[in-house]
């Protein structure tokens, strides 16, 4: 949920920058792309800085939990960079969509088993609500990558 707020917050700032003439970010797909990239960099770096926050989410469920946390952080950062490079944008969008699908089982396990992680709400509802947002993250990756929504007014213009 914080991730989604971050994405749309950056997208809104991009719209404001476009409106006041600070920067030209002409369409919603581009704004969402910048928002998603910013959120991915933020949380990707957090995977490196706070490994201990993420390990309990997969420990016992995925082998080599600490290394997996570091690899997923690197994937998030690489995906963010890929979204911002026109030549790799489509591939990054597809790979991020796959990534968001791949982390879904861990989110299901967290919701079913309950989890207490420093820096996250201790209530079980949080993990159940997170599940509802996972398909939205897949969709955002596909929009940001220029894979979907090109004919519905979110067309991607060349950067």
DSSP file (Angstrom, degrees, kcal/mol; ACC not computed):
  #  RESIDUE AA STRUCTURE BP1 BP2  ACC     N-H-->O    O-->H-N    N-H-->O    O-->H-N    TCO  KAPPA ALPHA  PHI   PSI    X-CA   Y-CA   Z-CA
    1    1 A X     >        0   0    0      0, 0.0     4,-2.4     0, 0.0     5,-0.2   0.000 360.0 360.0 360.0 -40.1    0.0    0.0    0.0
    2    2 A X  H  >  +     0   0    0      2,-0.2     4,-2.4     1,-0.2     5,-0.1   0.899 360.0  54.5 -63.7 -39.7    2.9    2.3    0.8
    3    3 A X  H  > S+     0   0    0      2,-0.2     4,-2.4     1,-0.2    -1,-0.2   0.928 109.1  46.6 -58.3 -47.6    4.4    1.2   -2.6
    4    4 A X  H  > S+     0   0    0      1,-0.2     4,-2.6     2,-0.2     5,-0.3   0.898 110.7  51.7 -65.0 -41.6    1.2    2.2   -4.4
    5    5 A X  H  X S+     0   0    0     -4,-2.4     4,-2.3     1,-0.2    -1,-0.2   0.899 110.1  50.7 -60.7 -40.0    1.0    5.6   -2.6
    6    6 A X  H  X S+     0   0    0     -4,-2.4     4,-2.4     2,-0.2     5,-0.2   0.935 110.2  49.2 -62.1 -47.9    4.6    6.2   -3.6
    7    7 A X  H  X S+     0   0    0     -4,-2.4     4,-2.2     1,-0.2    -2,-0.2   0.952 116.8  40.0 -58.3 -52.5    3.8    5.4   -7.3
    8    8 A X  H  X S+     0   0    0     -4,-2.6     4,-2.3     1,-0.2    -1,-0.2   0.811 112.1  57.4 -72.0 -28.5    0.8    7.6   -7.5
    9    9 A X  H  X S+     0   0    0     -4,-2.3     4,-2.2    -5,-0.3    -1,-0.2   0.933 110.1  43.3 -63.7 -46.1    2.5   10.3   -5.4
   10   10 A X  H  X S+     0   0    0     -4,-2.4     4,-2.4     2,-0.2    -2,-0.2   0.894 112.8  53.3 -66.2 -39.5    5.4   10.6   -7.9
   11   11 A X  H  X S+     0   0    0     -4,-2.2     4,-2.0    -5,-0.2    -2,-0.2   0.904 109.5  48.8 -61.7 -40.4    2.9   10.4  -10.8
   12   12 A X  H  X S+     0   0    0     -4,-2.3     4,-2.5     2,-0.2    -2,-0.2   0.897 110.0  50.9 -66.3 -40.0    1.0   13.3   -9.3
   13   13 A X  H  X S+     0   0    0     -4,-2.2     4,-2.8     2,-0.2    -2,-0.2   0.885 108.7  52.3 -63.2 -37.9    4.2   15.3   -8.8
   14   14 A X  H  X S+     0   0    0     -4,-2.4     4,-2.0     2,-0.2    11,-0.3   0.899 109.4  49.4 -64.4 -40.1    5.0   14.6  -12.5
   15   15 A X  H  X S+     0   0    0     -4,-2.0     4,-2.5     2,-0.2    -2,-0.2   0.926 111.9  48.4 -63.2 -44.5    1.6   15.9  -13.5
   16   16 A X  H  X S+     0   0    0     -4,-2.5     4,-2.4     1,-0.2     6,-0.2   0.915 110.0  51.7 -62.0 -43.7    2.1   19.0  -11.4
   17   17 A X  H  X>S+     0   0    0     -4,-2.8     5,-1.9     1,-0.2     6,-1.4   0.886 111.6  47.8 -60.6 -38.6    5.6   19.6  -12.8
   18   18 A X  H ><5S+     0   0    0     -4,-2.0     3,-0.6     3,-0.2    -2,-0.2   0.907 111.5  50.4 -67.4 -42.1    4.1   19.4  -16.3
   19   19 A X  H 3<5S+     0   0    0     -4,-2.5    -2,-0.2     1,-0.2    -1,-0.2   0.865 114.5  42.2 -66.5 -37.5    1.2   21.8  -15.4
   20   20 A X  H 3<5S-     0   0    0     -4,-2.4    -1,-0.2    -5,-0.2    -2,-0.2   0.458 115.0-112.7 -92.6   0.3    3.5   24.5  -14.0
   21   21 A X  T <<5S+     0   0    0     -3,-0.6    -3,-0.2    -4,-0.5     3,-0.1   0.640  82.3 120.4  84.4  14.8    6.1   24.1  -16.7
   22   22 A X  S   <S-     0   0    0     -5,-1.9     2,-0.3     1,-0.3    -4,-0.2   0.900  85.8  -0.7 -75.8 -41.5    9.0   22.7  -14.7
   23   23 A X        -     0   0    0     -6,-1.4     2,-0.8    -9,-0.2    -2,-0.3  -0.980  69.3-123.5-145.9 153.1    9.2   19.5  -16.7
   24   24 A X        +     0   0    0     -2,-0.3     2,-0.5    -3,-0.1    -9,-0.1  -0.857  38.4 156.0-105.4 102.3    7.4   18.0  -19.7
   25   25 A X        -     0   0    0     -2,-0.8    -7,-0.1   -11,-0.3     6,-0.1  -0.853  21.2-173.2-122.8  91.5    5.9   14.6  -18.8
   26   26 A X        +     0   0    0     -2,-0.5     2,-0.3     4,-0.1    -1,-0.1   0.587  50.9  34.5 -74.8 -18.0    3.1   14.5  -21.4
   27   27 A X  S  > S-     0   0    0      1,-0.1     4,-1.9   130,-0.1     3,-0.2  -0.918  73.7-114.3-140.9 163.0    1.1   11.4  -20.6
   28   28 A X  H  > S+     0   0    0    125,-0.4     4,-3.1    -2,-0.3     5,-0.2   0.841 111.9  59.0 -66.1 -34.9   -0.1    9.3  -17.8
   29   29 A X  H  > S+     0   0    0    126,-0.4     4,-2.3     1,-0.2    -1,-0.2   0.911 108.1  46.8 -61.3 -40.2    1.9    6.2  -18.8
   30   30 A X  H  > S+     0   0    0    125,-0.3     4,-2.4     2,-0.2    -1,-0.2   0.905 112.4  49.7 -66.9 -40.7    5.1    8.3  -18.5
   31   31 A X  H  X S+     0   0    0     -4,-1.9     4,-2.4     2,-0.2    -2,-0.2   0.926 112.7  46.6 -63.8 -44.2    4.0    9.6  -15.1
   32   32 A X  H  X S+     0   0    0     -4,-3.1     4,-3.2     2,-0.2     5,-0.3   0.882 109.7  55.6 -64.1 -37.3    3.2    6.2  -13.9
   33   33 A X  H  X S+     0   0    0     -4,-2.3     4,-2.6    -5,-0.2    -2,-0.2   0.934 110.0  44.5 -60.5 -46.7    6.5    4.9  -15.3
   34   34 A X  H  X S+     0   0    0     -4,-2.4     4,-2.5     2,-0.2    -2,-0.2   0.900 114.9  49.5 -65.0 -40.2    8.4    7.6  -13.3
   35   35 A X  H  X S+     0   0    0     -4,-2.4     4,-2.3     2,-0.2    -2,-0.2   0.928 113.4  45.2 -63.9 -45.2    6.3    6.8  -10.2
   36   36 A X  H  X S+     0   0    0     -4,-3.2     4,-2.7     2,-0.2    -2,-0.2   0.914 113.1  50.7 -65.1 -42.7    6.9    3.1  -10.4
   37   37 A X  H  X S+     0   0    0     -4,-2.6     4,-2.4    -5,-0.3     5,-0.2   0.921 111.1  48.6 -61.4 -44.0   10.6    3.5  -11.1
   38   38 A X  H  X S+     0   0    0     -4,-2.5     4,-2.5     1,-0.2    -1,-0.2   0.925 113.0  47.4 -62.8 -44.3   11.0    5.8   -8.1
   39   39 A X  H  X S+     0   0    0     -4,-2.3     4,-2.8     1,-0.2     5,-0.3   0.910 111.8  50.6 -64.1 -41.6    9.1    3.4   -5.8
   40   40 A X  H  X S+     0   0    0     -4,-2.7     4,-2.5     2,-0.2     5,-0.2   0.898 111.7  47.1 -64.5 -40.7   11.2    0.4   -7.1
   41   41 A X  H  X S+     0   0    0     -4,-2.4     4,-2.7    -5,-0.2     5,-0.3   0.942 113.2  49.5 -64.6 -45.7   14.5    2.2   -6.5
   42   42 A X  H  X S+     0   0    0     -4,-2.5     4,-1.7     1,-0.2    -2,-0.2   0.951 119.0  36.2 -57.8 -52.5   13.3    3.3   -3.0
   43   43 A X  H  X S+     0   0    0     -4,-2.8     4,-1.5     2,-0.2    -1,-0.2   0.814 114.5  57.0 -75.6 -29.3   12.2   -0.2   -2.0
   44   44 A X  H  X S+     0   0    0     -4,-2.5     4,-0.8    -5,-0.3     3,-0.2   0.930 109.4  45.3 -63.5 -45.3   15.0   -1.9   -3.9
   45   45 A X  H >X S+     0   0    0     -4,-2.7     4,-2.1     1,-0.2     3,-0.8   0.885 108.1  58.5 -64.0 -38.0   17.6    0.1   -1.9
   46   46 A X  H 3X S+     0   0    0     -4,-1.7     4,-2.8    -5,-0.3    -1,-0.2   0.833  96.4  62.6 -61.8 -31.5   15.6   -0.7    1.3
   47   47 A X  H 3< S+     0   0    0     -4,-1.5    -1,-0.3    -3,-0.2    -2,-0.2   0.863 109.9  40.6 -59.4 -34.8   16.2   -4.4    0.5
   48   48 A X  H X< S+     0   0    0     -4,-0.8     3,-0.5    -3,-0.8    -2,-0.2   0.854 119.3  43.7 -80.8 -37.1   19.9   -3.8    0.9
   49   49 A X  H 3< S+     0   0    0     -4,-2.1    -2,-0.2     1,-0.2    -3,-0.2   0.782 126.7  28.1 -80.6 -27.7   19.7   -1.4    3.9
   50   50 A X  T >X  +     0   0    0     -4,-2.8     3,-2.0    -5,-0.2     4,-0.8  -0.389  65.5 152.9-132.9  54.9   17.1   -3.4    5.9
   51   51 A X  H X> S+     0   0    0     -3,-0.5     4,-2.1     1,-0.3     3,-1.0   0.869  73.0  63.3 -52.4 -39.1   17.6   -7.0    4.9
   52   52 A X  H 3> S+     0   0    0      1,-0.3     4,-0.7     2,-0.2    -1,-0.3   0.707  95.6  58.5 -62.5 -21.3   16.3   -8.1    8.3
   53   53 A X  H <4 S+     0   0    0     -3,-2.0    -1,-0.3     1,-0.1     4,-0.2   0.818 113.8  37.0 -75.2 -30.5   12.9   -6.5    7.6
   54   54 A X  H XX S+     0   0    0     -3,-1.0     3,-1.1    -4,-0.8     4,-0.6   0.763  99.8  73.5 -95.0 -28.5   12.4   -8.7    4.5
   55   55 A X  H >X S+     0   0    0     -4,-2.1     4,-2.4     1,-0.3     3,-1.7   0.901  92.2  56.2 -57.0 -45.1   14.0  -12.0    5.6
   56   56 A X  H 3< S+     0   0    0     -4,-0.7    -1,-0.3     1,-0.3    -2,-0.1   0.778  98.4  64.6 -60.4 -22.4   11.1  -13.0    8.0
   57   57 A X  H <4 S+     0   0    0     -3,-1.1    -1,-0.3    -4,-0.2    -2,-0.2   0.758 122.0  16.0 -70.4 -23.4    8.7  -12.6    5.0
   58   58 A X  H XX S+     0   0    0     -3,-1.7     4,-2.7    -4,-0.6     3,-2.1   0.485  89.6 124.5-127.7  -7.4   10.3  -15.6    3.2
   59   59 A X  T 3< S+     0   0    0     -4,-2.4     4,-0.1     1,-0.3    -4,-0.0  -0.350  87.4  12.0 -61.7 131.1   12.4  -17.4    5.8
   60   60 A X  T 34 S+     0   0    0      2,-0.5    -1,-0.3     1,-0.1     3,-0.1   0.213 126.0  65.0  85.4 -15.9   11.4  -21.0    6.0
   61   61 A X  T <4 S+     0   0    0     -3,-2.1     2,-0.4     1,-0.3    -2,-0.2   0.722 108.3  30.1-104.6 -34.7    9.4  -20.6    2.8
   62   62 A X  S  < S-     0   0    0     -4,-2.7    -2,-0.5    44,-0.0     3,-0.4  -0.995  85.7-121.0-129.0 130.3   12.3  -19.8    0.4
   63   63 A X  S    S+     0   0    0     -2,-0.4     5,-0.1     1,-0.2    -4,-0.0  -0.328  94.4  22.5 -68.5 156.1   15.8  -21.2    0.8
   64   64 A X  S  > S+     0   0    0      3,-0.1     4,-2.4     1,-0.1     3,-0.2   0.931  76.4 179.7  55.4  51.3   18.7  -18.7    1.2
   65   65 A X  H  > S+     0   0    0     -3,-0.4     4,-2.4     1,-0.2     5,-0.2   0.866  72.4  50.9 -55.1 -45.5   16.4  -16.0    2.4
   66   66 A X  H  > S+     0   0    0      1,-0.2     4,-1.8     2,-0.2    -1,-0.2   0.919 112.7  45.9 -62.2 -43.2   19.0  -13.3    2.9
   67   67 A X  H  > S+     0   0    0     -3,-0.2     4,-2.5     1,-0.2    -1,-0.2   0.883 111.1  53.1 -66.6 -37.9   20.5  -13.8   -0.5
   68   68 A X  H  X S+     0   0    0     -4,-2.4     4,-2.9     2,-0.2     5,-0.2   0.897 106.3  53.4 -64.5 -39.8   17.0  -13.8   -2.1
   69   69 A X  H  X S+     0   0    0     -4,-2.4     4,-2.1    -5,-0.2    -1,-0.2   0.929 110.8  46.8 -59.4 -44.6   16.2  -10.5   -0.4
   70   70 A X  H  X S+     0   0    0     -4,-1.8     4,-2.2     2,-0.2    -2,-0.2   0.905 112.7  49.0 -65.6 -41.3   19.3   -9.0   -1.9
   71   71 A X  H  X S+     0   0    0     -4,-2.5     4,-2.5     2,-0.2    -2,-0.2   0.910 110.8  50.1 -65.4 -41.5   18.6  -10.4   -5.4
   72   72 A X  H  X S+     0   0    0     -4,-2.9     4,-2.2     2,-0.2    -1,-0.2   0.882 109.1  52.2 -66.9 -35.1   15.0   -9.1   -5.3
   73   73 A X  H  X S+     0   0    0     -4,-2.1     4,-2.1    -5,-0.2    -1,-0.2   0.924 110.5  48.0 -62.1 -42.9   16.3   -5.7   -4.3
   74   74 A X  H  X S+     0   0    0     -4,-2.2     4,-2.8     1,-0.2    -2,-0.2   0.879 109.6  53.5 -64.5 -37.5   18.6   -5.7   -7.2
   75   75 A X  H  X S+     0   0    0     -4,-2.5     4,-2.7     2,-0.2    -1,-0.2   0.904 108.1  50.0 -62.7 -41.1   15.8   -6.8   -9.5
   76   76 A X  H  X S+     0   0    0     -4,-2.2     4,-2.1     2,-0.2    -2,-0.2   0.924 113.5  44.9 -64.7 -43.6   13.7   -3.9   -8.4
   77   77 A X  H  X S+     0   0    0     -4,-2.1     4,-2.3     2,-0.2    -2,-0.2   0.929 114.6  48.3 -66.4 -44.6   16.5   -1.4   -9.0
   78   78 A X  H  X S+     0   0    0     -4,-2.8     4,-2.8     1,-0.2    -2,-0.2   0.900 110.9  51.5 -62.5 -40.4   17.3   -3.0  -12.4
   79   79 A X  H  X S+     0   0    0     -4,-2.7     4,-2.1    -5,-0.2    -1,-0.2   0.893 108.6  51.4 -62.9 -39.7   13.6   -2.9  -13.3
   80   80 A X  H  X S+     0   0    0     -4,-2.1     4,-1.2     2,-0.2    -2,-0.2   0.936 112.3  45.2 -62.2 -46.9   13.4    0.7  -12.4
   81   81 A X  H >X S+     0   0    0     -4,-2.3     4,-0.9     1,-0.2     3,-0.5   0.923 111.0  54.5 -62.9 -43.6   16.4    1.6  -14.6
   82   82 A X  H >< S+     0   0    0     -4,-2.8     3,-0.6     1,-0.2     6,-0.3   0.861 104.4  54.4 -59.4 -37.1   15.0   -0.6  -17.4
   83   83 A X  H 3< S+     0   0    0     -4,-2.1    -1,-0.2     1,-0.2    -2,-0.2   0.827 107.8  50.5 -65.0 -31.0   11.7    1.3  -17.4
   84   84 A X  H << S+     0   0    0     -4,-1.2     2,-0.7    -3,-0.5    -1,-0.2   0.609  95.5  77.6 -86.4 -11.4   13.5    4.6  -17.8
   85   85 A X  S XX S-     0   0    0     -4,-0.9     3,-1.7    -3,-0.6     4,-1.1  -0.883  73.6-148.3-100.0 114.6   15.6    3.5  -20.8
   86   86 A X  T 34 S+     0   0    0     -2,-0.7     3,-0.5     1,-0.3     4,-0.4   0.835  95.0  56.5 -52.7 -36.8   13.5    3.5  -23.9
   87   87 A X  T 34 S+     0   0    0      1,-0.2    -1,-0.3     2,-0.1     4,-0.2   0.756 119.1  30.9 -69.0 -22.7   15.3    0.6  -25.5
   88   88 A X  T <> S+     0   0    0     -3,-1.7     4,-2.8    -6,-0.3    -1,-0.2   0.376  89.6 102.8-114.3   2.6   14.7   -1.7  -22.5
   89   89 A X  H  X S+     0   0    0     -4,-1.1     4,-2.5    -3,-0.5     5,-0.2   0.903  82.7  45.2 -57.1 -50.0   11.3   -0.3  -21.4
   90   90 A X  H  > S+     0   0    0     -4,-0.4     4,-2.3     2,-0.2    -1,-0.2   0.934 115.4  47.1 -63.2 -46.6    9.1   -3.1  -22.8
   91   91 A X  H  > S+     0   0    0      1,-0.2     4,-3.0     2,-0.2     5,-0.2   0.919 112.4  50.6 -61.0 -43.1   11.3   -5.8  -21.5
   92   92 A X  H  X S+     0   0    0     -4,-2.8     4,-2.8   -10,-0.2     5,-0.2   0.909 109.3  51.3 -61.9 -42.2   11.5   -4.2  -18.1
   93   93 A X  H  X S+     0   0    0     -4,-2.5     4,-2.0    -5,-0.2    -1,-0.2   0.917 113.3  44.5 -61.0 -43.8    7.7   -3.9  -18.0
   94   94 A X  H  X S+     0   0    0     -4,-2.3     4,-2.3     2,-0.2    -2,-0.2   0.934 114.8  47.8 -66.0 -46.3    7.3   -7.6  -18.8
   95   95 A X  H  X S+     0   0    0     -4,-3.0     4,-2.5     1,-0.2    -2,-0.2   0.875 111.8  50.2 -65.4 -37.1   10.0   -8.7  -16.4
   96   96 A X  H  X S+     0   0    0     -4,-2.8     4,-2.8    -5,-0.2    -1,-0.2   0.892 108.4  52.6 -68.2 -38.0    8.6   -6.6  -13.6
   97   97 A X  H  X S+     0   0    0     -4,-2.0     4,-1.7    -5,-0.2    -2,-0.2   0.932 111.8  46.2 -60.5 -44.4    5.1   -8.0  -14.2
   98   98 A X  H  X S+     0   0    0     -4,-2.3     4,-2.5     2,-0.2    -2,-0.2   0.911 111.0  53.2 -62.7 -42.5    6.6  -11.5  -13.9
   99   99 A X  H  X S+     0   0    0     -4,-2.5     4,-1.9     1,-0.2    -2,-0.2   0.928 107.4  50.4 -58.0 -47.0    8.5  -10.4  -10.8
  100  100 A X  H  < S+     0   0    0     -4,-2.8     4,-0.4     1,-0.2    -1,-0.2   0.840 111.6  48.8 -64.3 -31.9    5.3   -9.2   -9.1
  101  101 A X  H >X S+     0   0    0     -4,-1.7     3,-0.8    -5,-0.2     4,-0.5   0.896 109.2  53.6 -69.8 -40.4    3.7  -12.5   -9.9
  102  102 A X  H 3< S+     0   0    0     -4,-2.5     3,-0.4     1,-0.2     4,-0.3   0.813 107.8  48.8 -67.0 -31.2    6.7  -14.4   -8.5
  103  103 A X  T 3X S+     0   0    0     -4,-1.9     4,-1.5     1,-0.2     3,-0.4   0.587  89.5  87.2 -84.5  -8.4    6.6  -12.6   -5.1
  104  104 A X  H <> S+     0   0    0     -3,-0.8     4,-2.3    -4,-0.4    -1,-0.2   0.887  80.6  57.5 -59.5 -43.1    2.8  -13.2   -4.8
  105  105 A X  H  X S+     0   0    0     -4,-0.5     4,-2.6    -3,-0.4    -1,-0.2   0.882 105.2  51.8 -58.4 -36.0    3.2  -16.7   -3.1
  106  106 A X  H  > S+     0   0    0     -3,-0.4     4,-2.3    -4,-0.3    -1,-0.2   0.895 108.8  50.7 -65.1 -38.3    5.3  -15.1   -0.3
  107  107 A X  H  X S+     0   0    0     -4,-1.5     4,-2.0     2,-0.2    -2,-0.2   0.886 110.0  50.0 -66.0 -37.4    2.6  -12.5    0.2
  108  108 A X  H  X S+     0   0    0     -4,-2.3     4,-2.6     2,-0.2     5,-0.2   0.937 110.2  50.1 -64.0 -46.4    0.0  -15.3    0.4
  109  109 A X  H  X S+     0   0    0     -4,-2.6     4,-2.6     1,-0.2     5,-0.2   0.893 110.0  51.1 -59.6 -40.4    2.1  -17.2    3.0
  110  110 A X  H  X S+     0   0    0     -4,-2.3     4,-1.5     1,-0.2    -1,-0.2   0.899 111.5  47.3 -64.6 -40.3    2.5  -14.0    5.0
  111  111 A X  H  < S+     0   0    0     -4,-2.0    -2,-0.2    16,-0.3    -1,-0.2   0.911 116.8  43.2 -67.5 -41.6   -1.3  -13.4    5.0
  112  112 A X  H  < S+     0   0    0     -4,-2.6    -2,-0.2     1,-0.2    -1,-0.2   0.879 123.5  34.7 -71.5 -38.7   -2.0  -17.1    6.0
  113  113 A X  H  < S-     0   0    0     -4,-2.6    -1,-0.2    -5,-0.2    -2,-0.2   0.570 103.2-128.3 -96.0 -10.4    0.6  -17.5    8.6
  114  114 A X     <  -     0   0    0     -4,-1.5     2,-0.3    -5,-0.2    -3,-0.1   0.186  23.9-148.2  72.1 156.2    0.7  -14.0   10.1
  115  115 A X        -     0   0    0      7,-0.2     2,-0.5    -4,-0.1    12,-0.1  -0.973  16.5-152.7-162.0 141.1    3.9  -12.1   10.5
  116  116 A X        +     0   0    0     -2,-0.3     2,-0.4   -60,-0.1     6,-0.1  -0.956  28.1 168.0-120.2 110.1    5.5   -9.5   12.8
  117  117 A X    >   -     0   0    0     -2,-0.5     3,-2.0     4,-0.2   -64,-0.1  -0.984  39.1-111.7-127.1 130.0    8.1   -7.5   10.9
  118  118 A X  T 3  S+     0   0    0     -2,-0.4     3,-0.1     1,-0.3    -2,-0.0  -0.343 104.6  23.0 -57.2 134.3    9.7   -4.3   12.2
  119  119 A X  T 3  S+     0   0    0      1,-0.3     2,-0.3    -2,-0.0    -1,-0.3   0.364 108.9  88.1  90.2  -5.1    8.5   -1.3   10.2
  120  120 A X  S <  S-     0   0    0     -3,-2.0    -1,-0.3     1,-0.0    -3,-0.2  -0.902  90.4 -87.7-122.1 154.1    5.3   -2.9    9.0
  121  121 A X        -     0   0    0     -2,-0.3    -4,-0.2     1,-0.1     6,-0.1  -0.280  28.4-144.3 -58.0 143.6    1.9   -3.0   10.7
  122  122 A X        +     0   0    0     -6,-0.1    -7,-0.2     4,-0.1     2,-0.1   0.586  68.0 105.1 -87.1 -10.1    1.5   -5.9   13.1
  123  123 A X  S >> S-     0   0    0      1,-0.1     3,-0.9    -9,-0.1     4,-0.5  -0.454  72.9-134.1 -72.7 142.3   -2.2   -6.4   12.2
  124  124 A X  H >> S+     0   0    0      1,-0.2     4,-1.3     2,-0.2     3,-0.6   0.781  99.3  71.8 -65.0 -27.8   -3.0   -9.4   10.1
  125  125 A X  H 3> S+     0   0    0      1,-0.2     4,-2.7     2,-0.2     5,-0.2   0.843  86.9  65.6 -59.0 -33.2   -5.3   -7.3    7.9
  126  126 A X  H <> S+     0   0    0     -3,-0.9     4,-2.0     1,-0.2    -1,-0.2   0.910 102.1  46.3 -56.6 -45.0   -2.3   -5.5    6.4
  127  127 A X  H <X S+     0   0    0     -3,-0.6     4,-1.0    -4,-0.5   -16,-0.3   0.814 112.4  50.6 -71.6 -30.2   -1.1   -8.7    4.7
  128  128 A X  H  X S+     0   0    0     -4,-1.3     4,-0.9     2,-0.2     3,-0.3   0.899 110.1  49.2 -72.0 -40.3   -4.5   -9.6    3.4
  129  129 A X  H >X S+     0   0    0     -4,-2.7     4,-0.9     1,-0.2     3,-0.6   0.876 104.0  61.0 -65.4 -37.2   -5.0   -6.1    1.9
  130  130 A X  H >X S+     0   0    0     -4,-2.0     4,-0.9    -5,-0.2     3,-0.6   0.866  96.8  60.4 -56.2 -36.6   -1.5   -6.4    0.2
  131  131 A X  H >X S+     0   0    0     -4,-1.0     3,-0.7    -3,-0.3     4,-0.5   0.884  99.3  55.6 -59.9 -38.7   -2.8   -9.4   -1.7
  132  132 A X  H << S+     0   0    0     -4,-0.9     4,-0.4    -3,-0.6    -1,-0.2   0.792 106.6  51.3 -65.8 -27.6   -5.5   -7.3   -3.4
  133  133 A X  H <X S+     0   0    0     -4,-0.9     4,-1.8    -3,-0.6     3,-0.4   0.666  86.4  84.0 -85.2 -16.2   -2.9   -4.8   -4.7
  134  134 A X  H <X S+     0   0    0     -4,-0.9     4,-1.8    -3,-0.7    -1,-0.2   0.898  89.4  50.2 -58.9 -44.0   -0.6   -7.4   -6.3
  135  135 A X  H  X S+     0   0    0     -4,-0.5     4,-2.3    -3,-0.2    -1,-0.2   0.864 108.1  55.7 -61.6 -32.2   -2.6   -7.6   -9.6
  136  136 A X  H  > S+     0   0    0     -4,-0.4     4,-2.8    -3,-0.4    -1,-0.2   0.886 104.5  52.2 -65.1 -38.4   -2.5   -3.8   -9.7
  137  137 A X  H  X S+     0   0    0     -4,-1.8     4,-2.2     2,-0.2    -1,-0.2   0.889 108.6  50.7 -64.2 -38.6    1.3   -3.8   -9.5
  138  138 A X  H  X S+     0   0    0     -4,-1.8     4,-1.9     2,-0.2    -2,-0.2   0.939 112.0  47.3 -62.0 -46.2    1.4   -6.3  -12.4
  139  139 A X  H  X S+     0   0    0     -4,-2.3     4,-2.5     1,-0.2    -2,-0.2   0.913 110.1  52.4 -62.6 -43.5   -0.9   -3.9  -14.4
  140  140 A X  H  X S+     0   0    0     -4,-2.8     4,-3.1     1,-0.2     5,-0.2   0.899 108.0  51.4 -60.1 -41.1    1.3   -0.9  -13.5
  141  141 A X  H  X S+     0   0    0     -4,-2.2     4,-1.7     1,-0.2    -1,-0.2   0.905 111.6  47.4 -62.5 -40.4    4.4   -2.6  -14.7
  142  142 A X  H  <>S+     0   0    0     -4,-1.9     5,-2.8     2,-0.2     6,-1.2   0.865 114.4  46.1 -70.9 -35.7    2.7   -3.4  -18.0
  143  143 A X  H ><5S+     0   0    0     -4,-2.5     3,-1.6     4,-0.2    -2,-0.2   0.943 113.2  49.0 -68.2 -47.9    1.4    0.1  -18.4
  144  144 A X  H 3<5S+     0   0    0     -4,-3.1    -2,-0.2     1,-0.3    -1,-0.2   0.818 110.5  52.1 -62.6 -30.7    4.8    1.6  -17.5
  145  145 A X  T 3<5S-     0   0    0     -4,-1.7    -1,-0.3    -5,-0.2    -2,-0.2   0.479 115.7-116.0 -83.5  -2.5    6.5   -0.7  -20.0
  146  146 A X  T < 5S+     0   0    0     -3,-1.6    -3,-0.2    -4,-0.2    -2,-0.1   0.728  82.7 119.6  76.4  21.5    4.1    0.4  -22.7
  147  147 A X  S   <S+     0   0    0     -5,-2.8     2,-0.3    -6,-0.2    -4,-0.2   0.872  73.7  21.4 -85.9 -41.3    2.6   -3.1  -23.0
  148  148 A X  S    S+     0   0    0     -6,-1.2    -2,-0.2    -9,-0.2    -1,-0.1  -0.792 106.8  36.0-124.8 166.1   -1.0   -2.3  -22.2
  149  149 A X      > +     0   0    0     -2,-0.3     5,-1.1     1,-0.1     3,-0.3   0.642  66.4 128.9  70.6  20.5   -3.3    0.8  -22.2
  150  150 A X  T   5S+     0   0    0      1,-0.2     3,-0.3    -3,-0.2     5,-0.3   0.769  76.8  41.9 -76.6 -23.4   -1.8    2.4  -25.3
  151  151 A X  T   5S+     0   0    0      1,-0.2    -1,-0.2     3,-0.1    -3,-0.0   0.481 101.7  70.5 -99.8  -4.0   -5.3    2.8  -27.0
  152  152 A X  T   5S-     0   0    0     -3,-0.3    -1,-0.2     0, 0.0    -2,-0.1   0.072 123.4 -82.9-103.3  24.8   -7.2    4.0  -23.9
  153  153 A X  T   5S+     0   0    0     -3,-0.3  -125,-0.4  -126,-0.0    -3,-0.1   0.479 113.2  93.9  93.0   1.5   -5.6    7.4  -23.5
  154  154 A X      < +     0   0    0     -5,-1.1    -3,-0.1  -126,-0.1    -4,-0.1  -0.003  55.7 159.1-109.9  27.8   -2.5    6.3  -21.6
  155  155 A X        -     0   0    0     -5,-0.3     2,-0.6     1,-0.1  -126,-0.4  -0.118  40.8-123.4 -57.8 147.8   -0.4    6.1  -24.8
  156  156 A X        -     0   0    0   -127,-0.1     2,-0.3   -10,-0.1    -1,-0.1  -0.817  22.1-155.0 -95.1 123.3    3.3    6.2  -24.4
  157  157 A X        -     0   0    0     -2,-0.6  -130,-0.1     1,-0.1  -131,-0.0  -0.736  34.4 -90.3 -94.5 147.1    5.0    8.9  -26.3
  158  158 A X              0   0    0     -2,-0.3    -1,-0.1     1,-0.2     0, 0.0  -0.284 360.0 360.0 -56.2 136.7    8.7    8.5  -27.3
  159  159 A X              0   0    0     -3,-0.0    -1,-0.2  -129,-0.0    -2,-0.0   0.426 360.0 360.0 -93.7 360.0   11.0    9.9  -24.7
